[in-house]
Amino acid sequence: MKNITLKSIILLLISLLTTSIFAQTQQKEVLIIGTMHGVPKIVKNSYRPLLKKAKNYKPEAIFVEMSRAEDTLSLQKGQPWLISFADSIRQNTRFDENKISELQGKNLNELISEEFRLLSTYYYTNLDVANARYYKYLSKYGFEGRKKPSRAENQDLSFPLAAEMRLKIVHAMDFQQDRNEYSKTARQCYIESSKDQESKAINKTLKRNTIREYLSAIVGRLAYHNNAPKTIKVYHDINSMDFRKTDCEPCKKSQSYWNKRNQMMVRNIGNEIQKIDKIKNIVIVGAGHVYGMKAFFEKEYPDIKVKLLRD
């Protein structure tokens, strides 16, 4: 009997050791899904196929296109209302930190609507807009989600996905520090490109792409079209000014801002993935960023496997 027990213990230890080694050697990966941010009412259900795909992937961490709490400059540029809003909450609300810690330690299934609402307000005071909105979503719709589509990426994709996976947090990863500078130089670039005819070819490409969008929308495949390799390259070219064949100063500046944003988003994600103990990670971002972010991932984080929806 003793020999049998000892043998069982040894086999159990070997099994646990093997599992631990396998987990440590598993390659971390990131699936990048390109979105339309918002869609017209006529194609209001466009996020459903993306949500189905994302659920099947079973992500352990979700990264969303919102500024991080610690990146104050990005918040000031992208969501200037947030800081004053958070200050007003602090002035009028006292939080029991022990209660907050207790709620944060619970599984999502154990929380009720009022507790989701409390945590949402708390996250706002910490400038964590991603989780403030996620918990507000949970307080209003729970795990069943919205009955009618909102036509917005976070309400119809990011938050329902996180809720389905019972994830306690979503990870913000955006970089908006050069938002105003990019917008200004991009407008100047498009004006110059119209004058010197450099935009002629990309405009034709965009028209063809628009026709494909309509056809894809008719058959319920708009989301897949926006993640097709040709499509994400078109979106990249128009946003990064890569369509230019000759030098143009505002275009070069605009391109540098766009590329920097993609690079910084990738660093925000890559550094976080390296810190957290998660293998399967998903990034939900505007389709115009997918091509550039994939390139930066492969350059700066070769140990992280990059997947695209239409690979």
N, C-alpha and C positions, 0 to 999 in steps of 0.2 A: 504493500500500500504506500509506504514511504517513497519507494522508487518511482511509483506511478505519479505521486504528487510532485516529486522533484523534477521529473521529466516534463510534467505539464507546465511547471513554473519556468523551466528553461525555454520551452517552446514559446511560451507567452512572451518572455523577455526578448527572444530572437525576433518574434513577430513585431513587437513594439519598436525595436531598434531598426528593423528593416523599413517600417512605415515612416519612422522619423527621418531616416537617411533619404528615402524617396521624396519626402516633402521638401527637404532642404535642397535637393538637386533638381526639383521641378523648375522649369524656366518660367519666369513671370512674363505675362503677356498683357497687351492692351488692344482692345477692339475699338476702333474709331468709327463712330457713326455720324454722318453728315446730315444736318437737318435744314429745314427751310425757315427756322425761327417761328414764323407764323404763316398760316395758309388761308386762302380765301374760303368763304362759306361753302362755295360749290364743291370744294374738295375737303370738307371738314373732317373726314375720317382718314386723312392721309397718314396719320401717325400710328394707326392700328397695326399695319404690317411691321413697322419698325419695333413697336412694343412687343409683338409676338416673337420676333427674331431675338430681341434683347433678353426676353424672359427665357428663351431656350438656351441662350448663352450662359445664364445663371451667374451674373457677375458678383464678385465679393466686395467690390468697391466701385462707386460711380462718381465720375468727375463731370461737373457742369460748368457752362460758360458764364460764370459770375465771379466778381472780384473777391479776393480773399480778405478776411477781416484784418490781417496784419498789413495789407497793402493800402495804406490810407490814401496815397496819391491816386491810385486807380479808382478808389471809391469816390474821391472828390471829383474826378473827371467823369466817371460813368454813372454814379448815383449820388449827386451832390446833396440831395435831400436827406440821405440816410444819417449822416452824422448829427445834424440838428434834431432829427426825429429820435435818434437814440438818446441824445441829451435830455430831451423832453420827457422820455419814459423814465430815465434815471431820477429826474427831479420829482416825479409824481408816483413812483412805484418803489417799494422796498421789497427786496427778494430775500427769502430765507435760504441761504446758501446750502444749508444741510438738506433742506427739502429738495432743492434743485439737484444736488448730488445724488440723492436717493432716487429721484425720477430718472436721471441719466443712467443710473445703474440697472434699471429694470429693462426687461425685454419690451419691445413695442406692444406686444399682445396684452401686456399687463396694464397699459395706460388707457385712460379714458379721455374723452374729448376736451374736458376742462384742463387736464394735465398737458395735453398736446398744445393747447392755447397758451398756457403758462410758459412752457418751454420756448414756444415761438417768440413770445414777448421778450423772454430772457436773452435769446440769441440776437434779437434786434439790438439790445443794449450793448452786446459785445461785437456789433458790426458784422456778425455772421449772417449775412442776408440769405445765403443759400439755405442754411438750415432753418432760419426764421420762416422762410417761405415754404419749405418742406413740411415743417410742423404745423404751419397754418393750414396747408393742404390736408394733412392728416386730421386736424381738428374739425374741418368742414366735411370731408368726404370719407374719412376712415380708410379701411383696407378695400372697400368695395369700389372706391374711386368715383369720379364724376359720371353721372348718367348721360350727360350730353358733352360732346367734345368742346374744348375751349379754343381749339385751333392754334394753340401755343405749345412749344416743345416741352417746357417743364411740366405744365399741367397735364399734358396728354402722353408724355413719354418718360421724362426723368423721374418725376415724383411717383407715378403709378408703378414704375419699375422698382424703385427703391422700397416702396411699400410692400410690393409683392415679395421681394427678397428679404423683407423685415430688417432692412439696414437702419441702424440708428442714426447715421449721418450720411450726408452727401458731401463731396469734396469740391470746393470752389477752386478754379484754376485760371481765371481770366487775367489779362494784363491790359490795362486801359490807360497807362500813364501818358501815352502819346496820342490819345484819341483825337484831340482837337487839331494837333499838327498833321495827323494823317488825313483827316477830313479836308483840311484846307489845301494841302498839297495835292490830294487826289482830284479835287475839283479843278485846280489849276492844270493838272496833267491832262484831264479829259478835254479841257478847252484847247490846250496846245495840240493835242492829238487830233482834234477835229479840224484845226486850222491847217496842220501839215499832212492831213490825210492818213496818219498812222493808225487811226482807229477804224479805218474802213474795213479791214479784214476781220477784226474781232467783232465788229457790229454785224457782219454777215453771219459769222459763227453763232452769235447770240440769237439772231433771228431763227436760224435753223434749230438751235437748242430750245427756243420757245415753242416751236411747232412740236418738237418731241415731248416737251413738257405737257402740252395740251393733250396729245395722243396718249401719253402715259397716265395722265389724270383721268381720262375717260374710262380706262380699263382698271383703274385703282392701283396703278403702279408708279405714282409720282415719287414716292419715297425711294423706290429702287432706282428710278431714273436719276435722281439727285445724288446717288451714291455710285453711279457707274463711273469707271475710270475716265472716260472721255469728258463726262460732265464735270467732275471735280477738277480736271485740268483746265477746262474753260473758266470755271469760277475762280480758280487760282490766278489764271492769266489776267483776268479783268480786275481783280482786287490788288494784285501785286505789281501791276503794270508790266508784266512780262510780255505783253503783246507788242511792246515797243521794239522797233528794229534799230532805231537811232537814239543817241543820248538826248535827254531833255532834263534840265535841272529839277523842276518840280516833280517830274516822274521818278527820278532817281531817289529823291528825298522820300516821296510817298512809298516807294518800294522798300526802302530801308526801314521805315516805320512798320510796314506790314510784316516784313520778314522778322523784325525784332519781336513783334507781338506773338507770332507763331513760335518763335524760339523760346520766349519767356513762358508761354503757356506749356510748352513741352517740358521745360525745366521744372515748373511748378508741379506738373504731373509726375515726371520721372523721379524727382527727389522724394516725393511723397510715396510713390510705389516702392522705392528702395527702403523706406522707413517702416512701412506697414507690412504685416505678415499676410499678404493676399497674393494669390496667383493670378486670378482672372479679374481684370480691370476693364471698365468700359468708359469711353470718353464720348460725351454727347455735345457736339459743337456745330456751328454753322458750316455748311458744306464747302464754303470758300476757303476754309482753313485746312481741310483734310489733306490735300496734296502737300502743302508746305510742312505741316506737322509731322507727317509720315517721314519726310526727308530729314527733319531735325532729330526725330527719334532714332532713326537708323545711324545718323552721324554721331550723336552724343550719348545714346544709350543702347549700344549694340547688344547688350545682354538682355534687353527686354524685347520680346517678340512682338512685332506690330502686325495687326490684322485689320483688314478693311471689310466692310459689309459685302462687297461684291467680288472679293478675292476668289 
